């Protein structure tokens, strides 16, 4: 059986710990081995979690290990994923049992799909992207690698997110609009125009800040 290690034992990691136990394959294809975090006592006052085994930097990959990255910051996520990949690590795709994914959509390595997510027809999602609860992804949407899509977000048909985009909770991208690499969309913002790479936008309609 695969042994899942969660990179990050802070707030997002603790959420992922419990959601992973409700994902397809838990108990039959994988179980949770523990966390990797450089703060060894991060869970000291919080009972009910698997142990922090090591930092990412010091961990030696074992047979049957697989990984998921529970870091909300997309730059940090990419950094630590690349550290594990350089050691030969493999990232596991986690899909909550309540998520709806149409059969013509494709989801990459190491993605984490939370409860009640809806991914409709012919969507293409790159590697290591997290999609949180109640997000809705419309038909023919393209999402890059290392993205983070917050609770209740919406992407209309043919919208595109390049690599490393962050959508904060409730953000909406109308159909056929594109968000450039590394951009951030603020909470409850509505993207009516294409967003340039690397900038932060906020509001209705979303404007650079």
C-alpha positions in Angstrom: 0.0 0.0 0.0 1.2 3.5 -0.8 2.3 5.7 2.1 1.2 9.3 1.8 3.4 12.1 3.1 1.9 15.6 3.4 4.3 18.4 2.8 3.3 21.1 5.4 1.8 20.6 8.8 0.4 24.0 9.3 -3.2 25.1 8.8 -3.6 24.0 5.2 -1.8 20.7 5.9 -4.1 19.9 8.8 -7.1 20.5 6.6 -5.6 18.3 3.9 -4.9 15.5 6.5 -8.6 15.0 7.2 -9.8 15.5 3.6 -7.3 13.0 2.3 -9.0 10.4 4.5 -12.2 11.0 2.6 -10.5 10.7 -0.8 -10.8 7.9 -3.3 -8.4 5.0 -2.5 -7.9 5.8 1.2 -7.4 2.6 3.1 -7.3 0.5 0.0 -4.6 2.1 -2.2 -3.0 4.5 0.3 -2.7 5.4 3.9 -1.2 8.5 5.6 2.3 8.1 6.9 2.8 11.5 8.3 3.9 15.1 7.6 7.1 16.7 6.4 7.7 20.1 8.0 10.8 21.9 9.3 9.0 23.0 12.4 9.1 19.7 14.3 6.7 20.8 17.1 4.1 22.3 14.8 1.5 19.7 16.0 2.7 19.4 19.6 -0.4 21.0 21.1 -2.8 19.5 18.5 -3.7 15.8 19.1 -5.3 13.6 16.5 -2.8 14.0 13.6 -0.1 11.8 12.1 3.4 12.6 13.2 5.8 15.1 11.7 8.5 12.7 10.4 11.2 15.1 9.0 11.8 18.2 7.1 11.5 18.0 3.3 15.3 18.7 3.0 16.3 15.9 5.4 13.8 13.2 4.3 15.1 10.1 2.6 12.4 8.6 0.4 11.3 5.1 1.2 9.7 2.4 -0.9 5.9 3.0 -1.4 6.2 6.7 -0.4 4.0 9.1 -2.3 3.5 12.8 -1.6 1.1 15.6 -1.6 1.9 19.3 -1.0 -0.3 21.2 1.4 1.1 24.7 1.0 -1.2 27.6 0.0 1.6 29.8 -1.3 2.2 28.7 -4.9 5.9 29.7 -4.9 6.7 27.8 -1.8 4.7 24.8 -3.1 6.7 24.7 -6.3 10.0 25.0 -4.4 9.2 22.0 -2.1 7.7 19.9 -4.8 10.8 20.3 -6.9 13.0 19.3 -3.9 11.0 16.0 -3.5 11.0 15.4 -7.3 14.8 15.8 -7.4 15.0 13.0 -4.9 12.9 10.8 -7.1 9.6 11.3 -5.2 6.2 10.7 -6.8 3.1 12.9 -6.1 -0.3 11.3 -5.6 -3.5 12.6 -7.1 -6.1 13.0 -4.4 -9.8 13.3 -5.3 -12.5 13.7 -2.7 -15.3 11.1 -3.0 -17.9 13.9 -3.3 -16.2 15.7 -6.2 -17.8 15.5 -9.7 -15.4 15.1 -12.6 -16.7 14.5 -16.1 -15.0 11.7 -17.9 -13.6 13.8 -20.7 -11.6 16.0 -18.3 -7.9 15.4 -17.6 -6.2 16.1 -14.2 -2.5 16.1 -13.7 -0.1 14.5 -11.2 -0.3 15.6 -7.6 -3.5 17.5 -7.8 -5.7 17.7 -4.8 -9.5 18.0 -5.5 -11.5 18.9 -2.4 -15.2 18.2 -1.4 -18.0 19.2 -3.7 -15.8 20.4 -6.5 -17.4 20.2 -10.0 -15.1 19.8 -13.0 -17.2 19.7 -16.2 -16.5 18.7 -19.8 -13.1 18.7 -21.5 -11.2 20.5 -18.8 -7.4 20.2 -18.7 -5.7 20.7 -15.4 -1.9 20.6 -15.0 0.2 19.1 -12.2 0.2 20.0 -8.5 -2.9 22.2 -8.6 -5.2 22.4 -5.5 -8.9 23.0 -6.0 -10.8 23.7 -2.8 -14.4 23.0 -1.8 -17.4 24.0 -4.0 -15.3 25.4 -6.8 -16.9 25.0 -10.2 -14.8 24.6 -13.4 -16.7 25.1 -16.6 -16.2 23.3 -19.9 -13.0 23.5 -21.8 -11.2 25.4 -19.1 -7.4 25.1 -19.1 -5.5 25.3 -15.7 -1.7 25.2 -15.5 0.7 23.7 -13.0 1.0 24.8 -9.3 -2.2 26.7 -9.2 -4.3 27.3 -6.1 -8.1 27.7 -6.5 -9.9 28.8 -3.4 -13.2 27.8 -1.9 -16.3 28.7 -4.0 -14.3 29.9 -7.0 -15.8 29.8 -10.5 -14.1 29.5 -14.0 -16.4 30.0 -17.0 -16.1 28.0 -20.2 -12.8 28.3 -22.1 -11.2 30.4 -19.3 -7.5 29.9 -18.9 -5.1 30.0 -15.9 -1.4 29.9 -16.6 1.1 28.3 -14.1 1.2 29.5 -10.5 -2.1 31.4 -10.4 -3.9 31.9 -7.1 -7.7 32.4 -7.0 -8.8 33.4 -3.5 -12.2 32.2 -2.2 -15.2 33.3 -4.2 -13.1 34.6 -7.2 -14.8 34.3 -10.6 -13.3 34.3 -14.1 -15.8 34.9 -16.8 -15.8 32.7 -19.9 -12.8 33.0 -22.4 -10.7 35.2 -20.1 -7.1 34.4 -19.4 -5.1 34.9 -16.2 -1.3 35.1 -16.7 1.3 33.1 -14.8 1.8 34.0 -11.2 -1.1 36.4 -11.0 -3.4 36.6 -7.9 -7.1 37.2 -8.0 -8.5 38.6 -4.7 -11.3 37.3 -2.6 -14.8 37.6 -4.3 -13.3 39.4 -7.3 -14.7 39.1 -10.8 -12.3 38.9 -13.7 -14.0 40.5 -16.7 -10.7 41.2 -18.6 -7.5 39.3 -19.3 -5.1 39.6 -16.3 -1.4 40.1 -17.0 1.2 37.8 -15.5 2.5 38.4 -11.9 0.0 41.0 -10.8 -2.7 41.1 -8.1 -6.2 42.2 -9.0 -9.2 42.8 -6.7 -12.8 44.0 -7.0 -15.8 43.8 -9.3 -14.5 44.1 -11.9 -11.1 43.1 -10.8 -8.5 45.8 -11.2 -4.7 45.8 -10.4 -3.8 46.9 -6.8 
